[in-house]
Structures are given as structure tokens and as C-alpha cells.
Amino acid sequence: MNVLAVCGAANKGRNTARMLKSAFDGAMSAPGAVGEMVYLYDLDFKGCTGCHSCKLLDENKFARCAMRDGLTPVLERAIDADVLLIGSPIYFSDVTGETRSFLERYLFPGITYNKDRTPTYPKRTKVGWVFTMNAPGDFYKDFFGGLVDMADRIIGESEYVMAYQTQQFEDYSKYAATMFDVDMVKRRHVEQFPEDCKAAYEMGRRLAGCPGGREGPG
Ligand SMILES: Cc1cc2nc3c(=O)[nH]c(=O)nc-3n(C[C@H](O)[C@H](O)[C@H](O)COP(=O)(O)O)c2cc1C
């Protein structure tokens, strides 16, 4: 059981990385699981350049990203993973740029422009998404649903967990940020965020085939 967690958040101590680590720990609790957590912001890489090498009818090039940079070994491990966990905060109604660049390079070689659209990767990988955000719970439901559908089609069975109305600052009084209900955000951070991490842990266990675990939202 190969587990790979890909963290698309810049800060290793904050909401997304912590919640993704819980999902990773859950998956790693499966008997025989081996894996690692990688942080995209530690790597030097770019998004897809549209070179189309991965679409060439050439067995050495087909379904592989031709770009060679810090992401190359991560892509190889992702293709070989049984469970892939992807964490990102929501930035401007999307995943972070680093996460997006990773997804372009991972997903594009996984499909063709053939009429049947058959996925190209040799095995199916279960995908667990971890999202954190300021907005209320169902604000990005359609966006998350779209990512889940895309992963289902190209990579393998997919689901997500999320933490919403997360704590962004320790001391809100030091920032230009009067729109937040600080008491509510702080209360959620103490009471709800540990529950969100537990849900992430259970998702990791579920994806790794462990029995039990309550269902996530998607
Ligand atoms: C550049 C930037 C853009 C953001 N855009 C959004 C957004 O569009 N919607 C939202 O709900 N939260 C947005 N947020 C808030 C973060 O998604 C949220 O605080 C998240 O939990 C941060 O994750 P972290 O604690 O792992 O850094 C944004 C934060 C930053 C820094």
C-alpha cells in the first residue's frame, strides 16, 4: 500500500498541512502502508507548458510528463500510489497555484484526446482531497464536486473533506480584517478543527481500505 500526500499549502504548521497530515496518518495506519508527505512549496517546478509530449504515440513519451524539474519524482510516485492525498487552501475560489500546477502535470498525461477518453495510467489510485477555507461550508461545493469528478474519471475513486471558516491569524486585531466574526472563528478553531482533522484521519483510513470510519461530505 503506497501512500502519497501532496501538500499545496505554503505553511506547514497551519490548517491545511495539519489536516492533510491527519489524513496521511489515517492512511498510514493501514497494515503494510508505506508513504511520505511532500510539500509543493519546497520544490522548484512549473505548471504544464502544453508541449503535448504526453500525447505522442511514442511508448517512451506517451502518458508521461516530459518536463524535468523538482516535481518529476513526485509525479512518478503519484502514478505509483495506491492512495493519493492532496491538500490545498482555497485561494481566490480555486486551489493554490502550486496545487494547480501539480494537477496540470499529473492529470494531463493521464488522459488522451481519443474519442473513448480512456485513462492512461496503469493503475487506479484512490484520491482524498483536503480543502480549507474562510467561506462557509457549502460555498465551494460545486468546485469540490468538479475536482472529485475529474479525479474519479482520470485517476480513481475520489472523495474530500474540508475545514471551513478556519482561523487565519492568531491575533485578528493586528490585521485589516474586520469582516470576520473573530469569536466564532476562534471557537471553531478550538472545537471544530480537531473534528475536521479526525474526519480527515477517517478518510485516510477509508481510502487505505481500513474498516469503519464515518462518511465525508463528498
Ligand atoms: C491569497 C489568499 C486567497 C484566499 N482566497 C480565499 C477564497 O477565495 N475563499 C476562501 O474561502 N478563503 C480564501 N482564503 C483563506 C484561506 O483559504 C484559509 O484561511 C485557509 O484555511 C488557509 O489555509 P492555511 O491555514 O493552511 O494557510 C485565501 C487566503 C489567501 C492567503
The ligand as a Tripos MOL2 file, in Angstrom:
@<TRIPOS>MOLECULE
LIG
   31    33     1     0     0
SMALL
NO_CHARGES

@<TRIPOS>ATOM
      1 C1         -4.0950   34.5700   -1.1810 C.3       1 LIG1
      2 C2         -5.2820   34.0590   -0.4140 C.ar      1 LIG1
      3 C3         -6.5060   33.9350   -1.0550 C.ar      1 LIG1
      4 C4         -7.6100   33.3950   -0.3690 C.ar      1 LIG1
      5 N1         -8.7890   33.2520   -1.0450 N.ar      1 LIG1
      6 C5         -9.8260   32.6540   -0.4150 C.ar      1 LIG1
      7 C6        -11.0470   32.4260   -1.1070 C.ar      1 LIG1
      8 O1        -11.2010   32.7480   -2.2760 O.2       1 LIG1
      9 N2        -12.0570   31.8290   -0.4370 N.ar      1 LIG1
     10 C7        -11.9290   31.4300    0.8830 C.ar      1 LIG1
     11 O2        -12.8770   30.8640    1.4310 O.2       1 LIG1
     12 N3        -10.7790   31.6260    1.5550 N.ar      1 LIG1
     13 C8         -9.7320   32.2170    0.9500 C.ar      1 LIG1
     14 N4         -8.5530   32.4040    1.6270 N.ar      1 LIG1
     15 C9         -8.4310   31.9180    3.0250 C.3       1 LIG1
     16 C10        -7.7540   30.5520    3.1310 C.3       1 LIG1
     17 O3         -8.2660   29.6370    2.1810 O.3       1 LIG1
     18 C11        -7.9690   29.9290    4.5140 C.3       1 LIG1
     19 O4         -7.6030   30.8310    5.5220 O.3       1 LIG1
     20 C12        -7.2090   28.6270    4.6220 C.3       1 LIG1
     21 O5         -7.6770   27.8750    5.7110 O.3       1 LIG1
     22 C13        -5.7180   28.8890    4.7840 C.3       1 LIG1
     23 O6         -5.0310   27.6700    4.8650 O.3       1 LIG1
     24 P1         -3.6970   27.5220    5.7410 P.3       1 LIG1
     25 O7         -4.0980   27.8050    7.1730 O.co2     1 LIG1
     26 O8         -3.2670   26.1170    5.5420 O.co2     1 LIG1
     27 O9         -2.7140   28.5200    5.2070 O.co2     1 LIG1
     28 C14        -7.4570   32.9790    0.9810 C.ar      1 LIG1
     29 C15        -6.2260   33.1500    1.6300 C.ar      1 LIG1
     30 C16        -5.1510   33.6890    0.9380 C.ar      1 LIG1
     31 C17        -3.8240   33.8500    1.6570 C.3       1 LIG1
@<TRIPOS>BOND
     1     1     2 1
     2     2     3 ar
     3     2    30 ar
     4     3     4 ar
     5     4     5 ar
     6     4    28 ar
     7     5     6 ar
     8     6     7 ar
     9     6    13 1
    10     7     8 2
    11     7     9 ar
    12     9    10 ar
    13    10    11 2
    14    10    12 ar
    15    12    13 ar
    16    13    14 ar
    17    14    15 1
    18    14    28 ar
    19    15    16 1
    20    16    17 1
    21    16    18 1
    22    18    19 1
    23    18    20 1
    24    20    21 1
    25    20    22 1
    26    22    23 1
    27    23    24 1
    28    24    25 2
    29    24    26 1
    30    24    27 1
    31    28    29 ar
    32    29    30 ar
    33    30    31 1
@<TRIPOS>SUBSTRUCTURE
     1 LIG1         1 GROUP 0 **** ****
